[in-house]
Amino acid sequence: MTLPSTPIAGTANPNPLMSLAQYRSLINDIQSDDNDVVNALADALYMLSQQCKRTFPYGTYNENLYLYANGMVFPSATPIDHSMPIQSAAGIEDSNLIYNPATDGLVGEGSIIQGAGVWVGWFTPLPWMPVWTGVIPPQTYITYTGGYQPYQATPDLITGQTPTLPPLLAFILVRITFYLLFPVMLQGMPSGVKSMSVGGVSMSGSLSSMMLVDPQLRADIRRFTRPQAHAWET
C-alpha cells in the first residue's frame, strides 16, 4: 500500500476537500493565481497524507494492510463509513463480507469496526512460516469506504456517512498551501527559492521544513497522525 491510496473508480466524492474560494476566504490570499492555488492545494494534501500516514478524501478503497496480532487492520482512509459493507479480499463477493451495515457487524458478533480499525480475524500461520519475526509480515486485503467529505459540505452534497473535513484539518491544509505559495514565510526564504540554509539548518519547501519553523503546525498535524501505520508495501 502506498499513501495516499486511490479510490476505486466512481466511488470518490467529485468535489475537492477544499475549494479555491474556501482557501481564499480562510487566509485572505488574493494575490496567488487560481491555477497555482489549485495545484498547491493538491500538493499540500499529498504532503499531509504522507506525514499523517492517512488518506483523507472520501471513497471506496482496496488496500493490502498489515494484520496485527490481535486480528485488527487499520485502513488509511478514515473515518470509516459505517453505512457501507467491508469485504475481506480484493474481490467484492458476498462470501467475503466481514461487515454488514444492516446489522452493524456480523450476525451474533456485534460491531467489527473498532474506531479506526477493522477486526478481520486472527492470523494463525503454519509452523514453518516466520511471521512476526521480521521475515514475512502478515497481511490481508480489505475493501472498505471511508475518508472525509469536502470542507463545509452541505447535507445534500454528502454521498456517504462520514463527516466533513474538520476545521482544524482545513486550517492545516491552508497553512501548508500558503507556505508552498509564499516560501518567503519560511524563515525569510526568498520567493521562488526552494531551499537554503538558516542557522545551519537546511530549509526547503517540504512539509518537514514547515513543521520545523512552525511549532503550532507541527503540534496540529500530530493530532491527525495515524498511530497504527504498519502497511504492507506493494
C-alpha positions, 0 to 999 in steps of 0.5 A: 500500500502506498499513501495516499491510496486511490479510490476505486473508480466512481466511488470518490466524492467529485468535489475537492476537500477544499475549494479555491474560494474556501482557501481564499476566504480562510487566509485572505490570499488574493494575490496567488493565481487560481491555477497555482492555488489549485495545484498547491492545494493538491500538493499540500494534501499529498504532503499531509497524507504522507506525514499523517500516514492517512488518506483523507478524501472520501471513497471506496478503497482496496488496500493490502494492510498489515494484520496485527496480532490481535486480528485488527487492520487499520485502513488509511482512509478514515473515518470509516463509513459505517453505512457501507459493507467491508469485504475481506479480499480484493474481490467484492463477493458476498462470501467475503463480507466481514461487515454488514451495515444492516446489522452493524457487524456480523450476525451474533458478533456485534460491531467489527469496526473498532474506531479506526480499525477493522477486526478481520480475524486472527492470523494463525500461520503454519509452523514453518512460516516466520511471521512476526519475526521480521521475515514475512509480515502478515497481511490481508486485503480489505475493501472498505469506504471511508475518508472525509467529505469536502470542507463545509459540505452541505447535507445534500452534497454528502454521498456517504456517512462520514463527516466533513473535513474538520476545521482544524484539518482545513486550517492545516491544509491552508497553512501548508498551501500558503507556505508552498505559495509564499516560501518567503514565510519560511524563515525569510526564504526568498520567493521562488527559492526552494531551499537554503540554509538558516542557522545551519539548518537546511530549509526547503519547501517540504512539509518537514521544513514547515513543521520545523519553523512552525511549532503550532503546525507541527503540534496540529498535524500530530493530532491527525497522525495515524498511530497504527501505520504498519502497511504492507508495501506493494 
